[in-house]
């Protein structure tokens, strides 16, 4: 873990309880006097705290020092993922966030099961944990659309492509795309393909991938 996220990072004293307490003192077993880096998203300072007091379910941290962070940039490029089984989607998002994506776009494709509902609060928590692990300080962003058409209508100023079979090489468009759509299990329908005719991209390898595998492979190409 590179840091612990806390919305009040930078204050002289912080209190930890609940899940944050368990994460730091049950899992990592920090003790009084130990140091811990605590951060806010999109901050320019690095904050180092010392554990000042440790109770059974609560701890107090005291700011020991702060340092100016090197400049970093946050991109809004995104792999937009069609809604799939929530368990699979959350696992995909967890790894996508570690790889470097910070803007997450979800949409209901024609082959998405409409009974699948996303808990964006839980997704935000998953992304935050991944950022703590990887050290990403960008502020997570989330968008969800009822259809692919709604997504396209809301991003007319963006360069949007679709990942599917029999398209141009994804590698050739990595420097120009803003959003890459990844479909659900079963892929995109002909109607959806028609919405992005001429803007369909493919991997070099012709193997059929699951939605999760395709999203992770594409994320790695964009951010690593």
N, C-alpha and C positions, 0 to 999 in steps of 0.2 A: 504494500500500500504506500503510495507516494504522499498522500495527505488525507486528512479528514475534512469533509465539507461541513461548514457551519455558516449560516447566514450572518452571524455576528462576528465572524473572524476579523481581527484587527482591534477589538476592544481589549481593555486591560485584563478583564477576567471573563471566563466563560464557564457555564455549567453544562455538564453532560448527564443525560439520563436516557432511559428507554433503550431503543435500538442502538443509538450511538454509544451509549455506555457499554452495552453488551459487546459491541463490535471492538471497542478499544480495550476494555478491561477483562472481558471474559475470553474473547478470542486471542487477543494479542498480549494479554497479561501484563500491561503496564503497571508500574508501581509509583508511589509518591517520589517525586524527584526526577522521574523519567521525562524526556522531552518528546513532543508530538508536533508535527507540522499541521496547521489548520488553515483552510483557505476558503475564500469566496470565489464564485465564478467571475471571470473577466476582470480579475484584480491585477494590479501591477506590483503588489508587495507579497513577499513570502513571510508568513508568521510562524514563529516557533514558540510553543507554550511549554511550560513545565507543569506537571501534575502537582498541585498544591495541597489538595485534600481528597481523600478517597473514602467514601462510605459504602454501604452494602449495595445500593442501587443508584448512587449519585456521586459525581466527582466534580471538583473545581479545578480549573486551569488558570494559570497566570502567565501573561505575555512576558517572555524572556527577551526576545529580540525580533527584529524584522529586517528583511533585506529586499532590495529592489530586484525584481525579476527581469531576466532578459526579455526583449520584445518578442511577442508571438502574435500570430494572426489566426483568425477563426474563419473558416470557409462555410458558406451556406450550400455548397454542392451536396447532393443527396441521392442515395439509392432509395427510391420510393417503393415501398413494399406493399403488395396487395395483402389484404387481411387473410390470414390462414389460421390454422389451429393456434389458439393463444399461447399454448406451451411452446410450440415450435417458434412462433413469432418472437416471444420474449427471449428465447435462447439465441435467436439470430441477432436481435437488438443488443443483447449483452456483449456479444463478440464484435459486432459492428462498431459499438461505442469504444471498445478497447482499441480497435484498429485506427479510429480517428474521426468517425462521422459524428457530427454534433447537431445536425438538423435532421429530424426523423419525420418522414411523410408516409402516411398510411392511406390506403384507399380500398373501397370495396369494388373488386373487379366483378365481371358478370359471373365468373365461376367461383367467387368467394361464397362461403356459406354464410348467409345473412344472420344466422343465429349466433355467430361468433361476435362477441362484444369485447372491446378493448378497454381495460382499466388504465387510463393514461397516468393516473397517480402512481400505479405500480410500475408502469414502464419508466416513468421519470425516476423512480427509486432505483431501478435496475441500471439505468444509464449513469446515475450519480455514483453508484458503487463502482462501475467500470471506469469512470473518470478518476475516481480516487485511486484506483489500482494503476492506471496508465499514466496519470499525471496531467491529463488534459484539463485545462482551465477555462475552456470555452463554455458559454452558457447553453445548455441543451434547449432546443426548440422542437416543438411538436405540432404537426398538422394532421388532420384526418378528414377524408372526403367520402361522401356517400357513393361516388362513382368516379370512374376514370375521366369522364367528360367534365365533371365538376373540378377535378384537379387541373385539367388542361385549361379550362376557362379562367381559373384563378392564377395561372402562371403563363399568361400570354407573352410576357416579356422575357421568359426563360427559354433556354435551349433544351427541349425535352425530347428524349429518345426512349425507345422500348427495347428491352432485352428479349430476343426470341430467336427462333431458328431462321436460317436462310437470309440473314441480313448482312450488312457490311461488318467489317471487323471492328469490334469494340476498341481495340488498341489504336485505331486510326482516329477516333473521336474523343479520346480521353482529355485532350486539352481544350475542347470546345463545349462539352456538355455541362449543363447545370443540374439536370434531373434525369436519372435513368430508372425507368419503370421495370419492376420485376413482378411477374404475374403469380397467381396462386398455383396450387397443384392442378394439373390439367392445362395450364397455360392460358394465353389470351384467346378470345373468340375472334372470328373473322371480322366481326363488327368493330371490335376494339383495335385490331390490326389496321383496319381501314382509317381509323382516326389519326394514326401516325404513319400513314403510307409514305415510304421513302425515308423514314427515320427509324428503321428497325436495325438493331445491332446484334451481333452474335459473338460467342467465344470462338477461338480457333478450333478447339476440341469439339467434335460433334456429339459427344456423350450427352444423354439426357440427365439433367440434374434436378434434384428436389428444389422447391422454392427457397428453402433455407440455404442450401448449398450454393445456389445461383447468386443469392444476395450476398453471401460472404465472399465468394470469389470476385464478384464485381466490386465490392467495397474495398477489397485488398488492392485491386487494380487502380482504383481512384485515389486511395490515401496512403499506400505504402510505396 
